[in-house]
Amino acid sequence: MTIVVTGAGGFVGRELVRQLLAAGCRVVGLDTAVAGIPAGARAIAGDLGDAAVRAAALADGCEALIHLATVPGGAAEADPDASRRINVDAMYDLLLEAAEIRAGLRVVFASSIAVFGDPLPGHVDDATPLSPKMIYGGHKAMMEQAVAMLSNRGLIDGVTVRLPGVLARPKGPSGLKSAFISEAFHALKAGEAFVCPVSAAATIWAQSVTCSAANLAHGLILDPACLPPTRAITLPALRIAMADLVAEIARQCDVSESLVTYEPDAALEALFGTQPPLATPAAELAGFGHDGDLETLVSRALAAS
């Protein structure tokens, strides 16, 4: 099977491509640069908004598509035009172009919990309506609708998966306002002090990158009859208090959790520190899962950091 992966050089994309190659798949990886795309994939470098770059990625055929490429949250908020160009227009064109090559191909779209907006209700489940506030979440919600509509028309066989926080991202700018969670891993792993911008009681939804990539790969093979009519599911995730996450990272790194102090930013905590209990029966029915427990999540995240 030839699988085209956009965003193949990114944090989640690299792990996903490695898992697909290990499973014996032929992978075409598209990203702005080839440096991060794992060896073994056919690498295409360029801007997703460029029709010629998309054509190059599809040139050898496309039996399935996993679409990860995105202008992320903070970057989308800072440049809404770039978000529309990549997160909406380029994605829509790519879906149509892939459907011309293979009508009804499986498409797995990485959406986000940002589609729910903020503040979140006291409980989130499969019936929670989408009410995005940020540009990023709004554009993701638009493209969830596009995936459902094109699937209903038989052009693609779409699966939308809403990713929670994915841990632990590499050091350096990511364009994500939630990057502080990964920064806690890096600081404690290095035995350095860290000022956490949300409170110790702040709650997040999280998966390791290993788990997230496996869930995306599972989207290629699941029975679409398990999906709701929207074709969209929220992935299962562990709900973790920041203090518990810090304590487990510190334990596994053999450092003191007192390296972390808390100076909450009210706006940031409202966005990323008040995530309520989460129920994901549709995802679980379709065969998706989370890391199982906090110890496993932290161990996997430290290995990836």
C-alpha positions as a Markdown table, in Angstrom:
| # | Residue | x | y | z |
|---|---|---|---|---|
| 1 | Met | 0.0 | 0.0 | 0.0 |
| 2 | Thr | 1.3 | 3.5 | -1.0 |
| 3 | Ile | 0.4 | 6.0 | 1.7 |
| 4 | Val | 1.0 | 9.7 | 1.4 |
| 5 | Val | 1.7 | 11.4 | 4.7 |
| 6 | Thr | 1.7 | 15.2 | 4.8 |
| 7 | Gly | 3.6 | 16.8 | 7.7 |
| 8 | Ala | 5.9 | 13.8 | 7.5 |
| 9 | Gly | 8.9 | 15.6 | 9.0 |
| 10 | Gly | 7.0 | 16.9 | 12.0 |
| 11 | Phe | 7.0 | 15.6 | 15.5 |
| 12 | Val | 4.0 | 13.2 | 15.1 |
| 13 | Gly | 4.7 | 12.7 | 11.4 |
| 14 | Arg | 8.2 | 11.2 | 11.9 |
| 15 | Glu | 6.9 | 8.7 | 14.4 |
| 16 | Leu | 4.0 | 7.8 | 12.2 |
| 17 | Val | 6.2 | 7.3 | 9.1 |
| 18 | Arg | 8.6 | 5.1 | 11.2 |
| 19 | Gln | 5.6 | 2.9 | 12.3 |
| 20 | Leu | 4.2 | 2.6 | 8.7 |
| 21 | Leu | 7.6 | 1.7 | 7.3 |
| 22 | Ala | 8.1 | -0.9 | 10.0 |
| 23 | Ala | 4.7 | -2.4 | 9.0 |
| 24 | Gly | 5.9 | -2.8 | 5.4 |
| 25 | Cys | 4.0 | 0.2 | 3.8 |
| 26 | Arg | 5.4 | 2.3 | 1.0 |
| 27 | Val | 5.4 | 5.9 | 2.2 |
| 28 | Val | 5.6 | 9.2 | 0.4 |
| 29 | Gly | 6.4 | 11.9 | 2.9 |
| 30 | Leu | 5.6 | 15.6 | 2.2 |
| 31 | Asp | 6.9 | 18.4 | 4.3 |
| 32 | Thr | 8.5 | 21.9 | 3.9 |
| 33 | Ala | 11.9 | 20.3 | 4.2 |
| 34 | Val | 13.1 | 16.7 | 3.8 |
| 35 | Ala | 15.5 | 16.7 | 6.8 |
| 36 | Gly | 13.0 | 15.4 | 9.3 |
| 37 | Ile | 11.4 | 12.7 | 7.1 |
| 38 | Pro | 12.7 | 9.2 | 8.1 |
| 39 | Ala | 14.9 | 7.3 | 5.7 |
| 40 | Gly | 12.9 | 4.8 | 3.7 |
| 41 | Ala | 10.1 | 7.1 | 2.7 |
| 42 | Arg | 10.1 | 8.9 | -0.7 |
| 43 | Ala | 10.6 | 12.5 | 0.5 |
| 44 | Ile | 9.0 | 15.5 | -1.1 |
| 45 | Ala | 9.9 | 19.0 | 0.0 |
| 46 | Gly | 7.8 | 22.0 | -0.6 |
| 47 | Asp | 4.8 | 24.2 | 0.4 |
| 48 | Leu | 1.5 | 22.3 | 0.7 |
| 49 | Gly | -0.2 | 25.3 | -0.9 |
| 50 | Asp | 1.8 | 24.8 | -4.1 |
| 51 | Ala | -0.2 | 22.6 | -6.6 |
| 52 | Ala | 3.1 | 21.4 | -8.2 |
| 53 | Val | 4.3 | 20.1 | -4.8 |
| 54 | Arg | 1.1 | 18.3 | -4.1 |
| 55 | Ala | 1.2 | 16.8 | -7.6 |
| 56 | Ala | 4.8 | 15.5 | -7.0 |
| 57 | Ala | 3.6 | 13.8 | -3.8 |
| 58 | Leu | 0.8 | 12.1 | -5.6 |
| 59 | Ala | 2.8 | 11.2 | -8.7 |
| 60 | Asp | 3.4 | 7.6 | -7.8 |
| 61 | Gly | -0.2 | 7.0 | -6.9 |
| 62 | Cys | -2.0 | 7.2 | -3.6 |
| 63 | Glu | -3.9 | 4.3 | -2.0 |
| 64 | Ala | -4.4 | 6.2 | 1.3 |
| 65 | Leu | -3.6 | 9.7 | 2.7 |
| 66 | Ile | -2.8 | 10.8 | 6.2 |
| 67 | His | -3.0 | 14.5 | 6.5 |
| 68 | Leu | -1.0 | 16.0 | 9.4 |
| 69 | Ala | 0.4 | 19.2 | 7.8 |
| 70 | Thr | -0.9 | 22.3 | 9.5 |
| 71 | Val | -0.3 | 25.8 | 10.7 |
| 72 | Pro | -0.6 | 25.2 | 14.4 |
| 73 | Gly | -2.6 | 27.0 | 17.1 |
| 74 | Gly | -0.5 | 30.0 | 18.1 |
| 75 | Ala | 0.9 | 30.5 | 14.6 |
| 76 | Ala | -2.6 | 30.3 | 13.1 |
| 77 | Glu | -3.8 | 32.9 | 15.5 |
| 78 | Ala | -0.9 | 35.2 | 14.6 |
| 79 | Asp | -1.4 | 34.7 | 10.8 |
| 80 | Pro | -5.0 | 33.8 | 10.0 |
| 81 | Asp | -4.3 | 34.2 | 6.2 |
| 82 | Ala | -1.5 | 31.5 | 6.4 |
| 83 | Ser | -3.9 | 29.3 | 8.4 |
| 84 | Arg | -6.6 | 29.6 | 5.8 |
| 85 | Arg | -4.2 | 29.0 | 2.9 |
| 86 | Ile | -2.7 | 25.8 | 4.4 |
| 87 | Asn | -5.3 | 24.5 | 6.9 |
| 88 | Val | -8.3 | 25.1 | 4.6 |
| 89 | Asp | -7.6 | 25.8 | 0.9 |
| 90 | Ala | -4.6 | 23.6 | 0.4 |
| 91 | Met | -6.1 | 20.7 | 2.3 |
| 92 | Tyr | -9.4 | 20.9 | 0.3 |
| 93 | Asp | -7.5 | 20.9 | -2.9 |
| 94 | Leu | -5.4 | 18.0 | -1.8 |
| 95 | Leu | -8.4 | 15.9 | -1.0 |
| 96 | Leu | -9.9 | 16.5 | -4.4 |
| 97 | Glu | -6.6 | 15.8 | -6.2 |
| 98 | Ala | -6.2 | 12.5 | -4.3 |
| 99 | Ala | -9.8 | 11.5 | -5.0 |
| 100 | Glu | -9.1 | 12.0 | -8.8 |
| 101 | Ile | -6.3 | 9.5 | -8.5 |
| 102 | Arg | -8.2 | 6.9 | -6.5 |
| 103 | Ala | -11.9 | 7.6 | -5.8 |
| 104 | Gly | -13.0 | 6.5 | -2.4 |
| 105 | Leu | -9.5 | 6.3 | -0.9 |
| 106 | Arg | -9.1 | 6.2 | 2.8 |
| 107 | Val | -8.2 | 9.6 | 4.2 |
| 108 | Val | -7.2 | 10.1 | 7.9 |
| 109 | Phe | -7.3 | 13.7 | 8.9 |
| 110 | Ala | -5.6 | 14.9 | 12.1 |
| 111 | Ser | -8.0 | 17.4 | 13.7 |
| 112 | Ser | -7.8 | 18.8 | 17.2 |
| 113 | Ile | -9.6 | 19.2 | 20.5 |
| 114 | Ala | -9.4 | 22.9 | 19.7 |
| 115 | Val | -12.7 | 22.4 | 17.7 |
| 116 | Phe | -14.6 | 22.4 | 21.1 |
| 117 | Gly | -13.5 | 25.9 | 21.9 |
| 118 | Asp | -13.2 | 27.4 | 25.3 |
| 119 | Pro | -14.4 | 27.5 | 28.0 |
| 120 | Leu | -15.1 | 23.7 | 27.8 |
| 121 | Pro | -18.3 | 22.3 | 29.3 |
| 122 | Gly | -18.1 | 20.3 | 32.6 |
| 123 | His | -17.9 | 17.1 | 30.6 |
| 124 | Val | -16.9 | 16.3 | 27.0 |
| 125 | Asp | -18.2 | 13.3 | 25.1 |
| 126 | Asp | -19.3 | 12.3 | 21.6 |
| 127 | Ala | -22.3 | 14.6 | 21.8 |
| 128 | Thr | -20.4 | 17.7 | 22.7 |
| 129 | Pro | -21.0 | 20.4 | 20.0 |
| 130 | Leu | -18.2 | 22.1 | 18.2 |
| 131 | Ser | -17.8 | 25.7 | 19.2 |
| 132 | Pro | -14.3 | 26.9 | 18.3 |
| 133 | Lys | -13.0 | 30.3 | 19.3 |
| 134 | Met | -9.4 | 30.2 | 17.9 |
| 135 | Ile | -8.7 | 30.5 | 14.2 |
| 136 | Tyr | -6.9 | 27.1 | 14.4 |
| 137 | Gly | -9.9 | 25.3 | 15.9 |
| 138 | Gly | -12.3 | 27.0 | 13.5 |
| 139 | His | -10.4 | 25.9 | 10.4 |
| 140 | Lys | -10.1 | 22.4 | 11.8 |
| 141 | Ala | -13.8 | 22.3 | 12.3 |
| 142 | Met | -14.4 | 23.5 | 8.7 |
| 143 | Met | -12.3 | 20.7 | 7.4 |
| 144 | Glu | -14.0 | 18.1 | 9.5 |
| 145 | Gln | -17.1 | 19.1 | 7.6 |
| 146 | Ala | -15.3 | 18.9 | 4.3 |
| 147 | Val | -14.1 | 15.3 | 5.1 |
| 148 | Ala | -17.7 | 14.3 | 6.0 |
| 149 | Met | -19.2 | 15.9 | 2.9 |
| 150 | Leu | -16.6 | 14.4 | 0.5 |
| 151 | Ser | -17.1 | 11.0 | 2.2 |
| 152 | Asn | -20.9 | 11.3 | 1.8 |
| 153 | Arg | -20.3 | 12.0 | -1.9 |
| 154 | Gly | -18.1 | 8.9 | -2.3 |
| 155 | Leu | -15.0 | 10.9 | -3.3 |
| 156 | Ile | -13.1 | 9.8 | -0.2 |
| 157 | Asp | -13.5 | 7.4 | 2.7 |
| 158 | Gly | -12.7 | 9.8 | 5.5 |
| 159 | Val | -11.7 | 9.4 | 9.1 |
| 160 | Thr | -11.2 | 12.5 | 11.3 |
| 161 | Val | -9.4 | 12.0 | 14.6 |
| 162 | Arg | -9.2 | 14.8 | 17.1 |
| 163 | Leu | -5.7 | 14.7 | 18.8 |
| 164 | Pro | -5.3 | 15.7 | 22.4 |
| 165 | Gly | -2.0 | 17.1 | 23.7 |
| 166 | Val | 0.8 | 15.0 | 22.3 |
| 167 | Leu | 4.0 | 14.5 | 24.4 |
| 168 | Ala | 6.8 | 15.3 | 24.5 |
| 169 | Arg | 7.6 | 17.6 | 21.6 |
| 170 | Pro | 11.2 | 18.5 | 20.8 |
| 171 | Lys | 12.8 | 21.6 | 22.2 |
| 172 | Gly | 12.4 | 24.8 | 20.2 |
| 173 | Pro | 9.6 | 26.9 | 18.7 |
| 174 | Ser | 6.5 | 24.9 | 17.7 |
| 175 | Gly | 3.8 | 27.5 | 17.2 |
| 176 | Leu | 1.8 | 25.8 | 19.9 |
| 177 | Lys | 0.5 | 27.6 | 22.9 |
| 178 | Ser | 0.5 | 24.3 | 24.8 |
| 179 | Ala | 4.2 | 23.8 | 24.3 |
| 180 | Phe | 4.9 | 24.5 | 28.0 |
| 181 | Ile | 3.8 | 20.9 | 28.8 |
| 182 | Ser | 6.6 | 19.5 | 26.7 |
| 183 | Glu | 9.0 | 22.1 | 28.1 |
| 184 | Ala | 8.4 | 20.6 | 31.6 |
| 185 | Phe | 9.7 | 17.3 | 30.3 |
| 186 | His | 12.9 | 18.8 | 28.9 |
| 187 | Ala | 13.6 | 20.9 | 32.0 |
| 188 | Leu | 13.2 | 18.0 | 34.5 |
| 189 | Lys | 15.1 | 15.6 | 32.2 |
| 190 | Ala | 18.0 | 18.1 | 32.3 |
| 191 | Gly | 17.6 | 18.7 | 36.1 |
| 192 | Glu | 16.7 | 22.4 | 35.4 |
| 193 | Ala | 14.3 | 24.7 | 37.1 |
| 194 | Phe | 11.0 | 25.3 | 35.3 |
| 195 | Val | 8.3 | 27.9 | 35.9 |
| 196 | Cys | 4.9 | 26.3 | 34.9 |
| 197 | Pro | 2.5 | 28.8 | 33.4 |
| 198 | Val | -0.6 | 26.9 | 34.7 |
| 199 | Ser | -1.5 | 25.8 | 38.2 |
| 200 | Ala | -0.6 | 22.6 | 39.9 |
| 201 | Ala | -4.3 | 21.6 | 39.8 |
| 202 | Ala | -4.6 | 22.3 | 36.0 |
| 203 | Thr | -5.9 | 19.3 | 34.1 |
| 204 | Ile | -4.9 | 18.3 | 30.5 |
| 205 | Trp | -5.8 | 15.5 | 28.1 |
| 206 | Ala | -2.7 | 13.8 | 26.8 |
| 207 | Gln | -1.2 | 11.0 | 24.8 |
| 208 | Ser | 2.4 | 10.0 | 24.0 |
| 209 | Val | 3.5 | 10.5 | 20.4 |
| 210 | Thr | 3.9 | 6.7 | 20.1 |
| 211 | Cys | 0.2 | 6.2 | 21.0 |
| 212 | Ser | -0.9 | 9.1 | 18.8 |
| 213 | Ala | 1.0 | 7.7 | 15.7 |
| 214 | Ala | -0.5 | 4.2 | 16.3 |
| 215 | Asn | -4.0 | 5.7 | 16.5 |
| 216 | Leu | -3.4 | 7.5 | 13.2 |
| 217 | Ala | -2.2 | 4.3 | 11.6 |
| 218 | His | -5.2 | 2.5 | 13.0 |
| 219 | Gly | -7.4 | 5.0 | 11.1 |
| 220 | Leu | -6.2 | 3.4 | 7.8 |
| 221 | Ile | -7.7 | 0.0 | 8.6 |
| 222 | Leu | -10.8 | 0.5 | 10.7 |
| 223 | Asp | -14.3 | -0.4 | 9.5 |
| 224 | Pro | -16.0 | 2.9 | 8.6 |
| 225 | Ala | -19.3 | 1.4 | 9.9 |
| 226 | Cys | -17.9 | 2.0 | 13.4 |
| 227 | Leu | -17.8 | 5.7 | 12.8 |
| 228 | Pro | -20.5 | 8.3 | 13.6 |
| 229 | Pro | -22.1 | 10.0 | 10.6 |
| 230 | Thr | -19.8 | 13.0 | 11.0 |
| 231 | Arg | -16.8 | 10.6 | 10.4 |
| 232 | Ala | -15.1 | 12.4 | 13.3 |
| 233 | Ile | -14.0 | 11.0 | 16.7 |
| 234 | Thr | -12.2 | 12.4 | 19.7 |
| 235 | Leu | -9.3 | 10.2 | 20.6 |
| 236 | Pro | -9.2 | 8.6 | 24.1 |
| 237 | Ala | -6.7 | 10.4 | 26.3 |
| 238 | Leu | -5.5 | 10.3 | 29.9 |
| 239 | Arg | -6.8 | 13.3 | 32.0 |
| 240 | Ile | -3.9 | 14.4 | 34.1 |
| 241 | Ala | -3.4 | 17.1 | 36.8 |
| 242 | Met | -0.2 | 19.1 | 36.1 |
| 243 | Ala | 1.1 | 18.3 | 39.6 |
| 244 | Asp | 0.8 | 14.6 | 39.0 |
| 245 | Leu | 2.5 | 14.8 | 35.6 |
| 246 | Val | 5.4 | 16.8 | 37.2 |
| 247 | Ala | 5.7 | 14.3 | 40.0 |
| 248 | Glu | 5.9 | 11.3 | 37.6 |
| 249 | Ile | 8.4 | 13.0 | 35.3 |
| 250 | Ala | 10.5 | 13.9 | 38.3 |
| 251 | Arg | 10.3 | 10.3 | 39.6 |
| 252 | Gln | 11.4 | 8.8 | 36.3 |
| 253 | Cys | 14.2 | 11.4 | 35.9 |
| 254 | Asp | 15.3 | 10.9 | 39.5 |
| 255 | Val | 15.1 | 14.7 | 40.3 |
| 256 | Ser | 13.1 | 16.7 | 42.8 |
| 257 | Glu | 9.7 | 17.9 | 41.7 |
| 258 | Ser | 10.5 | 21.1 | 43.6 |
| 259 | Leu | 12.4 | 22.2 | 40.5 |
| 260 | Val | 9.0 | 23.2 | 39.2 |
| 261 | Thr | 7.2 | 26.3 | 40.5 |
| 262 | Tyr | 3.8 | 27.5 | 39.4 |
| 263 | Glu | 3.0 | 31.0 | 38.1 |
| 264 | Pro | -0.4 | 30.5 | 36.4 |
| 265 | Asp | -1.4 | 32.7 | 33.5 |
| 266 | Ala | -5.2 | 32.9 | 33.6 |
| 267 | Ala | -5.7 | 33.0 | 29.8 |
| 268 | Leu | -3.3 | 30.0 | 29.2 |
| 269 | Glu | -5.0 | 28.0 | 32.0 |
| 270 | Ala | -8.4 | 28.7 | 30.5 |
| 271 | Leu | -7.2 | 27.3 | 27.2 |
| 272 | Phe | -5.1 | 24.3 | 28.4 |
| 273 | Gly | -5.6 | 23.8 | 32.1 |
| 274 | Thr | -9.3 | 23.2 | 32.6 |
| 275 | Gln | -9.9 | 20.1 | 30.5 |
| 276 | Pro | -12.8 | 18.3 | 32.1 |
| 277 | Pro | -13.6 | 14.5 | 32.3 |
| 278 | Leu | -13.6 | 13.0 | 28.8 |
| 279 | Ala | -15.7 | 10.1 | 27.5 |
| 280 | Thr | -14.9 | 8.7 | 24.0 |
| 281 | Pro | -17.1 | 5.6 | 23.4 |
| 282 | Ala | -17.2 | 6.1 | 19.6 |
| 283 | Ala | -13.4 | 6.0 | 19.4 |
| 284 | Glu | -13.1 | 3.0 | 21.7 |
| 285 | Leu | -15.7 | 1.1 | 19.6 |
| 286 | Ala | -13.6 | 1.9 | 16.5 |
| 287 | Gly | -10.5 | 0.4 | 18.2 |
| 288 | Phe | -8.6 | 3.6 | 19.2 |
| 289 | Gly | -6.9 | 3.8 | 22.6 |
| 290 | His | -4.8 | 5.8 | 25.0 |
| 291 | Asp | -1.5 | 5.0 | 26.8 |
| 292 | Gly | -3.2 | 3.1 | 29.6 |
| 293 | Asp | -1.6 | 4.8 | 32.6 |
| 294 | Leu | 0.4 | 7.9 | 33.6 |
| 295 | Glu | 3.6 | 5.9 | 34.1 |
| 296 | Thr | 3.5 | 4.5 | 30.6 |
| 297 | Leu | 2.7 | 7.8 | 29.0 |
| 298 | Val | 5.6 | 9.6 | 30.8 |
| 299 | Ser | 8.0 | 6.8 | 30.0 |
| 300 | Arg | 7.1 | 6.9 | 26.3 |
| 301 | Ala | 7.2 | 10.7 | 26.2 |
| 302 | Leu | 10.6 | 10.9 | 27.9 |
| 303 | Ala | 11.9 | 8.4 | 25.3 |
| 304 | Ala | 10.6 | 10.7 | 22.5 |
| 305 | Ser | 11.9 | 13.9 | 24.0 |
